[in-house]
Structures are given as structure tokens and as C-alpha cells.
Amino acid sequence: MQRSMPLLRRALSTAAKPVKPEYPTSFLGHLTSQKLNVFNIGVTVLTLSLSIQLVAMKQEKEAVEAMNAVLAKRMAKLEARLADFNVKVLTDEEEAAEKEAEAMRKLDRELEEKAKNAPKTKGVMI
């Protein structure tokens, strides 16, 4: 009970509350309030390095996304031109199915060739 009395008195007091230190709004503002030692200098260098890398990667990602958008527009134009000439553009699945069908047709042709060249008589072959 003794410990809670100062807290209760403070809660019921009409005196002004103690001033809280203002939270720094920038990294450099935060640095001015810190002690200058090797650990804080190391953390500062690490933070700035990571920040620079983060900004560089963000800019690179935006550049790649912009390039992808340009390429997507070009692809749409090319597909439209091909459609104008009645050329069908196959997807990967359709292309794989077409290759498989071509392989089956080739196998059928080979089997037909073998059947044509086979002897016509049903005799015993030695």
C-alpha cells in the first residue's frame, strides 16, 4: 500500500505533468541526443548503409516494373498485329500439347511405314 500512495497522489494531483522528451522526427535529430561512442557510430553507419541499399533496391524495382509495363504494351501490340494476319499465338501448354501431338503423328507414320514394308505372306520367316 505504501508504494501505491505516491502514484495515487500523483494521479489525483492537479499539478502539471512532467514534460516528456519529444521523440525525434529525423534520424539525424536522434543522433544529436545520443552519446558519441563506438557502438552508436557503428549502428549509425549500419543504419545509413541499409537505408541507402533499401532506396537503391526500391528504385531498381520501380525501373524494372516500368520496363515490364512497356514490354507488356509492346506484346499486346504484337499480338494484335498477329491477330490481324490470322496467326494464332500458342500458350506454353498449347505448344507442349502440339509437340506431343506431332510426336504421336510421327510415331504413327513410322509404324505405317513398317507395316507397308512388312512381308505380305503369313509364312514362317527364318
Order of alpha helices (4+ residues) and beta strands (2+ residues): alpha-alpha-alpha-alpha
